[in-house]
Amino acid sequence: MKVTHSILVVGLAWLLQSCYPNFTDMPLEQVLNERVPATYTIAQVKNEFLTSPTNRFSAYQIKSNEPVVIEGIITSDDNAGNIYKYIVVQEEGDNPQAIRISIDAGSMSGIYPVGQRVSVTLNDMWIGSYGQSPQIGTYYYNVEKSREEPGRLPKVLADQKLVPYGLPDPKAIVPKEMTIAEIRASGSELYHQLVIIKNATFTGKGANYGKPATITDAEKIFAPPTNGVGYPQSREITDGTGSIFIATSEYARFANKKLPTGTGDIVALVGWYNDKDENIDPTKIYHQLTIRSLSDLTGFTFPE
């Protein structure tokens, strides 16, 4: 029986390598993992365990006598350096939601590539708000800021809680087409979801406390250096229905690339960040879009 099982495994490995050239980058045991069926939707997890969703920063442990399991597909990609130590899991099907899971390890796309399906057992993990944006991780107390917030899961714990199964299927991911006005009018159910904005342009402006601001020609790149501070740089885009910011890390491989000209389509993860305002200021833009790489921008012209 063991011989037969070994032959089947070797045969499956050969078949997958033949059909999927990148299969050699994936552990065989990951492909053979069994799916853990979901017992909760992401919306249900937030409703039940995120006690104060409007708090700017918070952390709550997910405690239950029953399995708390969510399922989804990976939409994040850290290969271009604009995503760091987290993954995004988005549900499939009707009315999906998405959640960010912070993990204390880099190069996560080697384990959780775009299109990888994953089951996540959330029992004893923590959910909280970071800048009013829900995240899953571990407990962290920020001594400098005197506040509780979600921290990064140790890699060894993430390996126990997350079960990737099957081969990645990037074609299964279809970004939701939305206008900027629709994004800004949506609620927290849209946070972390992958969207596509059609016929957008970069205005050449940055941001100053949530409002568009004029920047110098030298600053008209995705993310100028911050002298080690490390905060994302915001650049305004518009599509005729409103404006919103694309936020880029200075450590992204395209950080020093000049902003594109012309009109094009933008695929991005929807974020939200409010670390200061007790009440939402309608004159500010709190949404932050994250592009995974320059391939998320199509139709634009990139200056040399």
Sequence and secondary structure as in RCSB ss.txt:
>XXXX:A:sequence
MKVTHSILVVGLAWLLQSCYPNFTDMPLEQVLNERVPATYTIAQVKNEFLTSPTNRFSAYQIKSNEPVVIEGIIT
SDDNAGNIYKYIVVQEEGDNPQAIRISIDAGSMSGIYPVGQRVSVTLNDMWIGSYGQSPQIGTYYYNVEKSREEP
GRLPKVLADQKLVPYGLPDPKAIVPKEMTIAEIRASGSELYHQLVIIKNATFTGKGANYGKPATITDAEKIFAPP
TNGVGYPQSREITDGTGSIFIATSEYARFANKKLPTGTGDIVALVGWYNDKDENIDPTKIYHQLTIRSLSDLTGF
TFPE
>XXXX:A:secstr
 HHHHHHHHHHHHHHHHHH GGGGGS HHHHT      SS HHHHHHHH S TT SB  EE   SS  EEEEEE 
   TTSSS SEEEEE  SSS  EEEEEBS S GGGTS TT EEEEE TT EEEEETTEEEEEEEEEETTTTEEEE
E B HHHHHHHEEEES   GGG   EE  HHHHHH  GGGTT EEEEEEEEE SEEEETTEEEE  GGG BS   
 TT    EEEEEE SS EEEEEE TTSTTTTSB  BS EEEEEEEEE  SS SS  TTS  EEEE SSGGGEES 
B   
